[in-house]
Amino acid sequence: MTAQAPPTVLVIASGNAGKVREFGALLAELGLEVRPQPDGLEVEETGATFAENARLKAEAVARATGCWALADDSGLSVDALGGAPGVHSARYADSDAARIARLLRELDAVNAEAIARGESPNRCAHFTAALAVANPAGVVVLEVEGICSGTILEAPRGAGGFGYDPVFFVPEAGLTFAEMLHSQKAQLGHRGRAFAMLKPQLLQLVEP
């Protein structure tokens, strides 16, 4: 790694413009030129974990561009559903509203069975964000994982955020992700926590 030239360009392994902007803001003070991945580049997410998928995306985009690449994979894991939707969070249904509806329907069914057995219902869940950075040769050199624990509400609350944010309640804040200010979610959320761990390691790469 010491022989590798420090990065000046960092390609975000995503075609999602919002995610590219979000990472661009997080990376602003590092002095890197942040670019989205090339149009038309699709990486199949075949990993069994968030970390495996982040690694796959970072490696593929770095090799395709010849640049340093940053990838993330994130999602929601619900205890009572055996960790589902997990790595399939984005593919759980075809829209945010449908994903939330399916999640609440399946969680309510499982908890109804638990109550019928005389057990307490369980609505505990956590969001995970795995980040991976690969060098231009497609070798992953940095990996971190951030986790935010919470519970699933019975009905959505808040107008902000996206995905499962309206039903993911964070006890330490007393709010759902969808009710939080952007700055608060960036501090408490899974992606913000992961990036806080990654940033000092990125700094060491940029300023060896």
PyMOL CGO cylinders between C-alpha atoms (Angstrom):
from pymol import cmd
from pymol.cgo import CYLINDER

trace = [
    CYLINDER, 0.00, 0.00, 0.00, 2.89, 2.37, 0.69, 0.3, 1, 1, 1, 1, 1, 1,
    CYLINDER, 2.89, 2.37, 0.69, 4.04, 2.08, -2.95, 0.3, 1, 1, 1, 1, 1, 1,
    CYLINDER, 4.04, 2.08, -2.95, 0.61, 3.04, -4.22, 0.3, 1, 1, 1, 1, 1, 1,
    CYLINDER, 0.61, 3.04, -4.22, 0.23, 6.65, -5.35, 0.3, 1, 1, 1, 1, 1, 1,
    CYLINDER, 0.23, 6.65, -5.35, -2.20, 8.52, -3.08, 0.3, 1, 1, 1, 1, 1, 1,
    CYLINDER, -2.20, 8.52, -3.08, -5.67, 9.06, -4.54, 0.3, 1, 1, 1, 1, 1, 1,
    CYLINDER, -5.67, 9.06, -4.54, -6.61, 12.36, -6.16, 0.3, 1, 1, 1, 1, 1, 1,
    CYLINDER, -6.61, 12.36, -6.16, -9.80, 11.03, -7.76, 0.3, 1, 1, 1, 1, 1, 1,
    CYLINDER, -9.80, 11.03, -7.76, -12.34, 8.87, -5.94, 0.3, 1, 1, 1, 1, 1, 1,
    CYLINDER, -12.34, 8.87, -5.94, -15.12, 7.21, -7.93, 0.3, 1, 1, 1, 1, 1, 1,
    CYLINDER, -15.12, 7.21, -7.93, -18.31, 6.51, -5.97, 0.3, 1, 1, 1, 1, 1, 1,
    CYLINDER, -18.31, 6.51, -5.97, -19.46, 3.02, -6.90, 0.3, 1, 1, 1, 1, 1, 1,
    CYLINDER, -19.46, 3.02, -6.90, -23.08, 3.98, -7.42, 0.3, 1, 1, 1, 1, 1, 1,
    CYLINDER, -23.08, 3.98, -7.42, -25.36, 5.21, -10.16, 0.3, 1, 1, 1, 1, 1, 1,
    CYLINDER, -25.36, 5.21, -10.16, -27.54, 6.94, -7.56, 0.3, 1, 1, 1, 1, 1, 1,
    CYLINDER, -27.54, 6.94, -7.56, -27.05, 10.71, -7.96, 0.3, 1, 1, 1, 1, 1, 1,
    CYLINDER, -27.05, 10.71, -7.96, -28.27, 11.37, -4.42, 0.3, 1, 1, 1, 1, 1, 1,
    CYLINDER, -28.27, 11.37, -4.42, -25.76, 8.97, -2.93, 0.3, 1, 1, 1, 1, 1, 1,
    CYLINDER, -25.76, 8.97, -2.93, -22.95, 10.49, -5.02, 0.3, 1, 1, 1, 1, 1, 1,
    CYLINDER, -22.95, 10.49, -5.02, -23.89, 13.96, -3.74, 0.3, 1, 1, 1, 1, 1, 1,
    CYLINDER, -23.89, 13.96, -3.74, -24.06, 12.70, -0.15, 0.3, 1, 1, 1, 1, 1, 1,
    CYLINDER, -24.06, 12.70, -0.15, -20.60, 11.20, -0.34, 0.3, 1, 1, 1, 1, 1, 1,
    CYLINDER, -20.60, 11.20, -0.34, -19.30, 14.26, -2.18, 0.3, 1, 1, 1, 1, 1, 1,
    CYLINDER, -19.30, 14.26, -2.18, -20.34, 16.40, 0.79, 0.3, 1, 1, 1, 1, 1, 1,
    CYLINDER, -20.34, 16.40, 0.79, -18.80, 14.00, 3.30, 0.3, 1, 1, 1, 1, 1, 1,
    CYLINDER, -18.80, 14.00, 3.30, -15.54, 13.91, 1.32, 0.3, 1, 1, 1, 1, 1, 1,
    CYLINDER, -15.54, 13.91, 1.32, -15.37, 17.64, 0.56, 0.3, 1, 1, 1, 1, 1, 1,
    CYLINDER, -15.37, 17.64, 0.56, -12.61, 18.52, 3.00, 0.3, 1, 1, 1, 1, 1, 1,
    CYLINDER, -12.61, 18.52, 3.00, -10.31, 15.74, 1.81, 0.3, 1, 1, 1, 1, 1, 1,
    CYLINDER, -10.31, 15.74, 1.81, -9.52, 17.57, -1.43, 0.3, 1, 1, 1, 1, 1, 1,
    CYLINDER, -9.52, 17.57, -1.43, -10.48, 14.66, -3.67, 0.3, 1, 1, 1, 1, 1, 1,
    CYLINDER, -10.48, 14.66, -3.67, -12.21, 14.89, -7.02, 0.3, 1, 1, 1, 1, 1, 1,
    CYLINDER, -12.21, 14.89, -7.02, -15.37, 12.85, -6.52, 0.3, 1, 1, 1, 1, 1, 1,
    CYLINDER, -15.37, 12.85, -6.52, -16.95, 11.22, -9.58, 0.3, 1, 1, 1, 1, 1, 1,
    CYLINDER, -16.95, 11.22, -9.58, -19.91, 8.89, -10.13, 0.3, 1, 1, 1, 1, 1, 1,
    CYLINDER, -19.91, 8.89, -10.13, -19.31, 5.47, -11.65, 0.3, 1, 1, 1, 1, 1, 1,
    CYLINDER, -19.31, 5.47, -11.65, -19.52, 5.30, -15.47, 0.3, 1, 1, 1, 1, 1, 1,
    CYLINDER, -19.52, 5.30, -15.47, -22.97, 5.19, -17.03, 0.3, 1, 1, 1, 1, 1, 1,
    CYLINDER, -22.97, 5.19, -17.03, -24.06, 1.69, -17.93, 0.3, 1, 1, 1, 1, 1, 1,
    CYLINDER, -24.06, 1.69, -17.93, -21.77, -0.05, -15.43, 0.3, 1, 1, 1, 1, 1, 1,
    CYLINDER, -21.77, -0.05, -15.43, -23.76, -2.59, -13.44, 0.3, 1, 1, 1, 1, 1, 1,
    CYLINDER, -23.76, -2.59, -13.44, -22.27, -4.70, -10.67, 0.3, 1, 1, 1, 1, 1, 1,
    CYLINDER, -22.27, -4.70, -10.67, -24.21, -7.78, -9.61, 0.3, 1, 1, 1, 1, 1, 1,
    CYLINDER, -24.21, -7.78, -9.61, -24.61, -7.82, -5.83, 0.3, 1, 1, 1, 1, 1, 1,
    CYLINDER, -24.61, -7.82, -5.83, -24.19, -11.52, -5.15, 0.3, 1, 1, 1, 1, 1, 1,
    CYLINDER, -24.19, -11.52, -5.15, -22.69, -11.20, -1.65, 0.3, 1, 1, 1, 1, 1, 1,
    CYLINDER, -22.69, -11.20, -1.65, -24.33, -12.78, 1.37, 0.3, 1, 1, 1, 1, 1, 1,
    CYLINDER, -24.33, -12.78, 1.37, -23.43, -9.79, 3.58, 0.3, 1, 1, 1, 1, 1, 1,
    CYLINDER, -23.43, -9.79, 3.58, -23.33, -6.02, 3.26, 0.3, 1, 1, 1, 1, 1, 1,
    CYLINDER, -23.33, -6.02, 3.26, -19.52, -6.12, 3.52, 0.3, 1, 1, 1, 1, 1, 1,
    CYLINDER, -19.52, -6.12, 3.52, -19.25, -8.64, 0.66, 0.3, 1, 1, 1, 1, 1, 1,
    CYLINDER, -19.25, -8.64, 0.66, -21.44, -6.52, -1.61, 0.3, 1, 1, 1, 1, 1, 1,
    CYLINDER, -21.44, -6.52, -1.61, -19.51, -3.32, -0.81, 0.3, 1, 1, 1, 1, 1, 1,
    CYLINDER, -19.51, -3.32, -0.81, -16.29, -5.17, -1.61, 0.3, 1, 1, 1, 1, 1, 1,
    CYLINDER, -16.29, -5.17, -1.61, -17.64, -6.49, -4.92, 0.3, 1, 1, 1, 1, 1, 1,
    CYLINDER, -17.64, -6.49, -4.92, -18.76, -3.03, -6.03, 0.3, 1, 1, 1, 1, 1, 1,
    CYLINDER, -18.76, -3.03, -6.03, -15.54, -1.27, -5.01, 0.3, 1, 1, 1, 1, 1, 1,
    CYLINDER, -15.54, -1.27, -5.01, -13.36, -3.86, -6.78, 0.3, 1, 1, 1, 1, 1, 1,
    CYLINDER, -13.36, -3.86, -6.78, -15.40, -3.83, -10.00, 0.3, 1, 1, 1, 1, 1, 1,
    CYLINDER, -15.40, -3.83, -10.00, -15.61, -0.03, -10.29, 0.3, 1, 1, 1, 1, 1, 1,
    CYLINDER, -15.61, -0.03, -10.29, -11.92, 0.45, -9.50, 0.3, 1, 1, 1, 1, 1, 1,
    CYLINDER, -11.92, 0.45, -9.50, -10.92, -2.05, -12.20, 0.3, 1, 1, 1, 1, 1, 1,
    CYLINDER, -10.92, -2.05, -12.20, -13.34, -0.53, -14.73, 0.3, 1, 1, 1, 1, 1, 1,
    CYLINDER, -13.34, -0.53, -14.73, -12.13, 3.05, -14.18, 0.3, 1, 1, 1, 1, 1, 1,
    CYLINDER, -12.13, 3.05, -14.18, -8.50, 2.62, -13.17, 0.3, 1, 1, 1, 1, 1, 1,
    CYLINDER, -8.50, 2.62, -13.17, -9.24, 4.94, -10.24, 0.3, 1, 1, 1, 1, 1, 1,
    CYLINDER, -9.24, 4.94, -10.24, -9.69, 4.59, -6.51, 0.3, 1, 1, 1, 1, 1, 1,
    CYLINDER, -9.69, 4.59, -6.51, -13.29, 3.62, -5.75, 0.3, 1, 1, 1, 1, 1, 1,
    CYLINDER, -13.29, 3.62, -5.75, -15.57, 3.89, -2.70, 0.3, 1, 1, 1, 1, 1, 1,
    CYLINDER, -15.57, 3.89, -2.70, -18.58, 1.60, -2.41, 0.3, 1, 1, 1, 1, 1, 1,
    CYLINDER, -18.58, 1.60, -2.41, -21.22, 1.12, 0.22, 0.3, 1, 1, 1, 1, 1, 1,
    CYLINDER, -21.22, 1.12, 0.22, -23.90, -1.45, 0.81, 0.3, 1, 1, 1, 1, 1, 1,
    CYLINDER, -23.90, -1.45, 0.81, -26.52, -0.89, 3.43, 0.3, 1, 1, 1, 1, 1, 1,
    CYLINDER, -26.52, -0.89, 3.43, -29.86, -2.12, 4.62, 0.3, 1, 1, 1, 1, 1, 1,
    CYLINDER, -29.86, -2.12, 4.62, -32.24, -2.94, 7.43, 0.3, 1, 1, 1, 1, 1, 1,
    CYLINDER, -32.24, -2.94, 7.43, -32.17, -6.13, 9.49, 0.3, 1, 1, 1, 1, 1, 1,
    CYLINDER, -32.17, -6.13, 9.49, -35.16, -6.99, 11.70, 0.3, 1, 1, 1, 1, 1, 1,
    CYLINDER, -35.16, -6.99, 11.70, -34.54, -9.43, 14.56, 0.3, 1, 1, 1, 1, 1, 1,
    CYLINDER, -34.54, -9.43, 14.56, -37.96, -11.13, 14.54, 0.3, 1, 1, 1, 1, 1, 1,
    CYLINDER, -37.96, -11.13, 14.54, -37.68, -11.70, 10.77, 0.3, 1, 1, 1, 1, 1, 1,
    CYLINDER, -37.68, -11.70, 10.77, -34.38, -13.53, 11.09, 0.3, 1, 1, 1, 1, 1, 1,
    CYLINDER, -34.38, -13.53, 11.09, -32.42, -10.51, 9.84, 0.3, 1, 1, 1, 1, 1, 1,
    CYLINDER, -32.42, -10.51, 9.84, -34.64, -9.82, 6.82, 0.3, 1, 1, 1, 1, 1, 1,
    CYLINDER, -34.64, -9.82, 6.82, -34.85, -7.86, 4.62, 0.3, 1, 1, 1, 1, 1, 1,
    CYLINDER, -34.85, -7.86, 4.62, -31.05, -7.57, 5.07, 0.3, 1, 1, 1, 1, 1, 1,
    CYLINDER, -31.05, -7.57, 5.07, -29.06, -7.50, 1.83, 0.3, 1, 1, 1, 1, 1, 1,
    CYLINDER, -29.06, -7.50, 1.83, -32.37, -7.62, -0.04, 0.3, 1, 1, 1, 1, 1, 1,
    CYLINDER, -32.37, -7.62, -0.04, -33.62, -4.36, 1.56, 0.3, 1, 1, 1, 1, 1, 1,
    CYLINDER, -33.62, -4.36, 1.56, -33.78, -2.45, -1.72, 0.3, 1, 1, 1, 1, 1, 1,
    CYLINDER, -33.78, -2.45, -1.72, -35.39, -5.38, -3.54, 0.3, 1, 1, 1, 1, 1, 1,
    CYLINDER, -35.39, -5.38, -3.54, -38.02, -6.23, -0.88, 0.3, 1, 1, 1, 1, 1, 1,
    CYLINDER, -38.02, -6.23, -0.88, -40.71, -4.62, -3.06, 0.3, 1, 1, 1, 1, 1, 1,
    CYLINDER, -40.71, -4.62, -3.06, -40.89, -2.19, -5.97, 0.3, 1, 1, 1, 1, 1, 1,
    CYLINDER, -40.89, -2.19, -5.97, -41.36, 1.08, -4.06, 0.3, 1, 1, 1, 1, 1, 1,
    CYLINDER, -41.36, 1.08, -4.06, -40.61, 2.58, -0.64, 0.3, 1, 1, 1, 1, 1, 1,
    CYLINDER, -40.61, 2.58, -0.64, -44.29, 2.48, 0.34, 0.3, 1, 1, 1, 1, 1, 1,
    CYLINDER, -44.29, 2.48, 0.34, -44.59, -1.16, -0.75, 0.3, 1, 1, 1, 1, 1, 1,
    CYLINDER, -44.59, -1.16, -0.75, -41.39, -2.11, 1.08, 0.3, 1, 1, 1, 1, 1, 1,
    CYLINDER, -41.39, -2.11, 1.08, -42.66, -0.54, 4.31, 0.3, 1, 1, 1, 1, 1, 1,
    CYLINDER, -42.66, -0.54, 4.31, -46.09, -2.18, 3.90, 0.3, 1, 1, 1, 1, 1, 1,
    CYLINDER, -46.09, -2.18, 3.90, -44.52, -5.63, 3.39, 0.3, 1, 1, 1, 1, 1, 1,
    CYLINDER, -44.52, -5.63, 3.39, -42.18, -5.15, 6.34, 0.3, 1, 1, 1, 1, 1, 1,
    CYLINDER, -42.18, -5.15, 6.34, -44.98, -4.14, 8.72, 0.3, 1, 1, 1, 1, 1, 1,
    CYLINDER, -44.98, -4.14, 8.72, -47.27, -6.90, 7.45, 0.3, 1, 1, 1, 1, 1, 1,
    CYLINDER, -47.27, -6.90, 7.45, -44.65, -9.63, 7.94, 0.3, 1, 1, 1, 1, 1, 1,
    CYLINDER, -44.65, -9.63, 7.94, -43.49, -8.29, 11.31, 0.3, 1, 1, 1, 1, 1, 1,
    CYLINDER, -43.49, -8.29, 11.31, -47.06, -8.05, 12.60, 0.3, 1, 1, 1, 1, 1, 1,
    CYLINDER, -47.06, -8.05, 12.60, -47.71, -11.64, 11.53, 0.3, 1, 1, 1, 1, 1, 1,
    CYLINDER, -47.71, -11.64, 11.53, -44.61, -12.98, 13.26, 0.3, 1, 1, 1, 1, 1, 1,
    CYLINDER, -44.61, -12.98, 13.26, -45.35, -11.04, 16.45, 0.3, 1, 1, 1, 1, 1, 1,
    CYLINDER, -45.35, -11.04, 16.45, -48.98, -12.20, 16.45, 0.3, 1, 1, 1, 1, 1, 1,
    CYLINDER, -48.98, -12.20, 16.45, -47.67, -15.78, 16.44, 0.3, 1, 1, 1, 1, 1, 1,
    CYLINDER, -47.67, -15.78, 16.44, -45.28, -14.94, 19.27, 0.3, 1, 1, 1, 1, 1, 1,
    CYLINDER, -45.28, -14.94, 19.27, -48.08, -13.44, 21.36, 0.3, 1, 1, 1, 1, 1, 1,
    CYLINDER, -48.08, -13.44, 21.36, -50.23, -16.52, 20.71, 0.3, 1, 1, 1, 1, 1, 1,
    CYLINDER, -50.23, -16.52, 20.71, -47.40, -18.61, 22.17, 0.3, 1, 1, 1, 1, 1, 1,
    CYLINDER, -47.40, -18.61, 22.17, -47.30, -16.39, 25.24, 0.3, 1, 1, 1, 1, 1, 1,
    CYLINDER, -47.30, -16.39, 25.24, -44.12, -14.63, 24.16, 0.3, 1, 1, 1, 1, 1, 1,
    CYLINDER, -44.12, -14.63, 24.16, -43.43, -10.90, 24.01, 0.3, 1, 1, 1, 1, 1, 1,
    CYLINDER, -43.43, -10.90, 24.01, -43.47, -9.19, 20.60, 0.3, 1, 1, 1, 1, 1, 1,
    CYLINDER, -43.47, -9.19, 20.60, -40.08, -8.13, 19.24, 0.3, 1, 1, 1, 1, 1, 1,
    CYLINDER, -40.08, -8.13, 19.24, -39.71, -5.03, 17.05, 0.3, 1, 1, 1, 1, 1, 1,
    CYLINDER, -39.71, -5.03, 17.05, -35.93, -4.59, 17.44, 0.3, 1, 1, 1, 1, 1, 1,
    CYLINDER, -35.93, -4.59, 17.44, -33.94, -3.85, 14.29, 0.3, 1, 1, 1, 1, 1, 1,
    CYLINDER, -33.94, -3.85, 14.29, -30.74, -2.26, 13.08, 0.3, 1, 1, 1, 1, 1, 1,
    CYLINDER, -30.74, -2.26, 13.08, -29.43, -0.52, 9.99, 0.3, 1, 1, 1, 1, 1, 1,
    CYLINDER, -29.43, -0.52, 9.99, -25.98, -1.50, 8.71, 0.3, 1, 1, 1, 1, 1, 1,
    CYLINDER, -25.98, -1.50, 8.71, -23.72, 0.39, 6.32, 0.3, 1, 1, 1, 1, 1, 1,
    CYLINDER, -23.72, 0.39, 6.32, -20.59, -1.32, 4.99, 0.3, 1, 1, 1, 1, 1, 1,
    CYLINDER, -20.59, -1.32, 4.99, -18.01, 0.85, 3.18, 0.3, 1, 1, 1, 1, 1, 1,
    CYLINDER, -18.01, 0.85, 3.18, -15.10, -0.42, 1.10, 0.3, 1, 1, 1, 1, 1, 1,
    CYLINDER, -15.10, -0.42, 1.10, -12.32, 1.45, -0.71, 0.3, 1, 1, 1, 1, 1, 1,
    CYLINDER, -12.32, 1.45, -0.71, -10.39, -0.23, -3.53, 0.3, 1, 1, 1, 1, 1, 1,
    CYLINDER, -10.39, -0.23, -3.53, -7.19, 0.98, -5.18, 0.3, 1, 1, 1, 1, 1, 1,
    CYLINDER, -7.19, 0.98, -5.18, -6.92, 1.32, -9.00, 0.3, 1, 1, 1, 1, 1, 1,
    CYLINDER, -6.92, 1.32, -9.00, -5.82, -2.31, -9.29, 0.3, 1, 1, 1, 1, 1, 1,
    CYLINDER, -5.82, -2.31, -9.29, -9.16, -3.39, -7.81, 0.3, 1, 1, 1, 1, 1, 1,
    CYLINDER, -9.16, -3.39, -7.81, -7.76, -4.42, -4.42, 0.3, 1, 1, 1, 1, 1, 1,
    CYLINDER, -7.76, -4.42, -4.42, -9.79, -3.43, -1.36, 0.3, 1, 1, 1, 1, 1, 1,
    CYLINDER, -9.79, -3.43, -1.36, -7.53, -1.62, 1.10, 0.3, 1, 1, 1, 1, 1, 1,
    CYLINDER, -7.53, -1.62, 1.10, -10.05, -0.15, 3.58, 0.3, 1, 1, 1, 1, 1, 1,
    CYLINDER, -10.05, -0.15, 3.58, -13.25, -1.59, 5.04, 0.3, 1, 1, 1, 1, 1, 1,
    CYLINDER, -13.25, -1.59, 5.04, -15.52, -0.37, 7.84, 0.3, 1, 1, 1, 1, 1, 1,
    CYLINDER, -15.52, -0.37, 7.84, -19.04, -1.09, 9.04, 0.3, 1, 1, 1, 1, 1, 1,
    CYLINDER, -19.04, -1.09, 9.04, -21.42, 1.23, 10.89, 0.3, 1, 1, 1, 1, 1, 1,
    CYLINDER, -21.42, 1.23, 10.89, -24.53, 0.12, 12.77, 0.3, 1, 1, 1, 1, 1, 1,
    CYLINDER, -24.53, 0.12, 12.77, -27.51, 2.05, 14.14, 0.3, 1, 1, 1, 1, 1, 1,
    CYLINDER, -27.51, 2.05, 14.14, -29.91, 0.16, 16.42, 0.3, 1, 1, 1, 1, 1, 1,
    CYLINDER, -29.91, 0.16, 16.42, -33.58, 0.96, 16.80, 0.3, 1, 1, 1, 1, 1, 1,
    CYLINDER, -33.58, 0.96, 16.80, -37.11, -0.40, 16.66, 0.3, 1, 1, 1, 1, 1, 1,
    CYLINDER, -37.11, -0.40, 16.66, -39.78, -0.70, 13.99, 0.3, 1, 1, 1, 1, 1, 1,
    CYLINDER, -39.78, -0.70, 13.99, -42.87, 1.41, 14.63, 0.3, 1, 1, 1, 1, 1, 1,
    CYLINDER, -42.87, 1.41, 14.63, -46.36, 0.15, 13.87, 0.3, 1, 1, 1, 1, 1, 1,
    CYLINDER, -46.36, 0.15, 13.87, -46.97, 3.04, 11.44, 0.3, 1, 1, 1, 1, 1, 1,
    CYLINDER, -46.97, 3.04, 11.44, -44.74, 5.51, 9.53, 0.3, 1, 1, 1, 1, 1, 1,
    CYLINDER, -44.74, 5.51, 9.53, -43.77, 8.84, 11.09, 0.3, 1, 1, 1, 1, 1, 1,
    CYLINDER, -43.77, 8.84, 11.09, -42.05, 11.81, 9.45, 0.3, 1, 1, 1, 1, 1, 1,
    CYLINDER, -42.05, 11.81, 9.45, -41.78, 13.18, 5.94, 0.3, 1, 1, 1, 1, 1, 1,
    CYLINDER, -41.78, 13.18, 5.94, -38.02, 13.13, 5.42, 0.3, 1, 1, 1, 1, 1, 1,
    CYLINDER, -38.02, 13.13, 5.42, -35.55, 10.45, 4.47, 0.3, 1, 1, 1, 1, 1, 1,
    CYLINDER, -35.55, 10.45, 4.47, -36.24, 7.52, 2.17, 0.3, 1, 1, 1, 1, 1, 1,
    CYLINDER, -36.24, 7.52, 2.17, -36.67, 3.77, 2.21, 0.3, 1, 1, 1, 1, 1, 1,
    CYLINDER, -36.67, 3.77, 2.21, -37.59, 2.44, 5.65, 0.3, 1, 1, 1, 1, 1, 1,
    CYLINDER, -37.59, 2.44, 5.65, -36.75, 5.72, 7.44, 0.3, 1, 1, 1, 1, 1, 1,
    CYLINDER, -36.75, 5.72, 7.44, -40.36, 6.55, 8.47, 0.3, 1, 1, 1, 1, 1, 1,
    CYLINDER, -40.36, 6.55, 8.47, -40.74, 3.34, 10.51, 0.3, 1, 1, 1, 1, 1, 1,
    CYLINDER, -40.74, 3.34, 10.51, -37.19, 3.12, 11.94, 0.3, 1, 1, 1, 1, 1, 1,
    CYLINDER, -37.19, 3.12, 11.94, -37.26, 4.70, 15.43, 0.3, 1, 1, 1, 1, 1, 1,
    CYLINDER, -37.26, 4.70, 15.43, -33.99, 5.56, 17.19, 0.3, 1, 1, 1, 1, 1, 1,
    CYLINDER, -33.99, 5.56, 17.19, -34.57, 5.59, 20.99, 0.3, 1, 1, 1, 1, 1, 1,
    CYLINDER, -34.57, 5.59, 20.99, -31.56, 7.78, 21.81, 0.3, 1, 1, 1, 1, 1, 1,
    CYLINDER, -31.56, 7.78, 21.81, -33.02, 10.53, 19.61, 0.3, 1, 1, 1, 1, 1, 1,
    CYLINDER, -33.02, 10.53, 19.61, -36.70, 9.85, 20.26, 0.3, 1, 1, 1, 1, 1, 1,
    CYLINDER, -36.70, 9.85, 20.26, -37.27, 10.21, 16.52, 0.3, 1, 1, 1, 1, 1, 1,
    CYLINDER, -37.27, 10.21, 16.52, -37.52, 8.15, 13.36, 0.3, 1, 1, 1, 1, 1, 1,
    CYLINDER, -37.52, 8.15, 13.36, -34.89, 8.66, 10.66, 0.3, 1, 1, 1, 1, 1, 1,
    CYLINDER, -34.89, 8.66, 10.66, -37.62, 10.44, 8.66, 0.3, 1, 1, 1, 1, 1, 1,
    CYLINDER, -37.62, 10.44, 8.66, -38.17, 12.95, 11.50, 0.3, 1, 1, 1, 1, 1, 1,
    CYLINDER, -38.17, 12.95, 11.50, -34.49, 13.81, 12.00, 0.3, 1, 1, 1, 1, 1, 1,
    CYLINDER, -34.49, 13.81, 12.00, -32.65, 16.80, 10.63, 0.3, 1, 1, 1, 1, 1, 1,
    CYLINDER, -32.65, 16.80, 10.63, -30.08, 15.80, 8.01, 0.3, 1, 1, 1, 1, 1, 1,
    CYLINDER, -30.08, 15.80, 8.01, -27.23, 16.70, 10.41, 0.3, 1, 1, 1, 1, 1, 1,
    CYLINDER, -27.23, 16.70, 10.41, -28.69, 14.52, 13.17, 0.3, 1, 1, 1, 1, 1, 1,
    CYLINDER, -28.69, 14.52, 13.17, -29.16, 11.53, 10.87, 0.3, 1, 1, 1, 1, 1, 1,
    CYLINDER, -29.16, 11.53, 10.87, -25.60, 12.03, 9.58, 0.3, 1, 1, 1, 1, 1, 1,
    CYLINDER, -25.60, 12.03, 9.58, -24.32, 11.81, 13.16, 0.3, 1, 1, 1, 1, 1, 1,
    CYLINDER, -24.32, 11.81, 13.16, -26.48, 8.96, 14.47, 0.3, 1, 1, 1, 1, 1, 1,
    CYLINDER, -26.48, 8.96, 14.47, -27.16, 7.00, 11.30, 0.3, 1, 1, 1, 1, 1, 1,
    CYLINDER, -27.16, 7.00, 11.30, -25.36, 3.90, 10.12, 0.3, 1, 1, 1, 1, 1, 1,
    CYLINDER, -25.36, 3.90, 10.12, -23.72, 5.57, 7.09, 0.3, 1, 1, 1, 1, 1, 1,
    CYLINDER, -23.72, 5.57, 7.09, -22.52, 8.52, 9.15, 0.3, 1, 1, 1, 1, 1, 1,
    CYLINDER, -22.52, 8.52, 9.15, -21.05, 6.22, 11.79, 0.3, 1, 1, 1, 1, 1, 1,
    CYLINDER, -21.05, 6.22, 11.79, -19.31, 4.15, 9.13, 0.3, 1, 1, 1, 1, 1, 1,
    CYLINDER, -19.31, 4.15, 9.13, -17.89, 7.24, 7.43, 0.3, 1, 1, 1, 1, 1, 1,
    CYLINDER, -17.89, 7.24, 7.43, -16.63, 8.58, 10.78, 0.3, 1, 1, 1, 1, 1, 1,
    CYLINDER, -16.63, 8.58, 10.78, -14.53, 5.41, 11.05, 0.3, 1, 1, 1, 1, 1, 1,
    CYLINDER, -14.53, 5.41, 11.05, -13.41, 5.55, 7.42, 0.3, 1, 1, 1, 1, 1, 1,
    CYLINDER, -13.41, 5.55, 7.42, -12.43, 9.23, 7.29, 0.3, 1, 1, 1, 1, 1, 1,
    CYLINDER, -12.43, 9.23, 7.29, -9.19, 9.07, 9.35, 0.3, 1, 1, 1, 1, 1, 1,
    CYLINDER, -9.19, 9.07, 9.35, -8.04, 6.07, 7.30, 0.3, 1, 1, 1, 1, 1, 1,
    CYLINDER, -8.04, 6.07, 7.30, -8.81, 7.91, 4.04, 0.3, 1, 1, 1, 1, 1, 1,
    CYLINDER, -8.81, 7.91, 4.04, -6.82, 10.88, 5.32, 0.3, 1, 1, 1, 1, 1, 1,
    CYLINDER, -6.82, 10.88, 5.32, -3.81, 8.63, 5.80, 0.3, 1, 1, 1, 1, 1, 1,
    CYLINDER, -3.81, 8.63, 5.80, -4.11, 7.52, 2.16, 0.3, 1, 1, 1, 1, 1, 1,
    CYLINDER, -4.11, 7.52, 2.16, -4.50, 11.07, 0.84, 0.3, 1, 1, 1, 1, 1, 1,
    CYLINDER, -4.50, 11.07, 0.84, -1.73, 12.51, 3.01, 0.3, 1, 1, 1, 1, 1, 1,
    CYLINDER, -1.73, 12.51, 3.01, 0.70, 9.61, 3.56, 0.3, 1, 1, 1, 1, 1, 1,
]
cmd.load_cgo(trace, "trace")
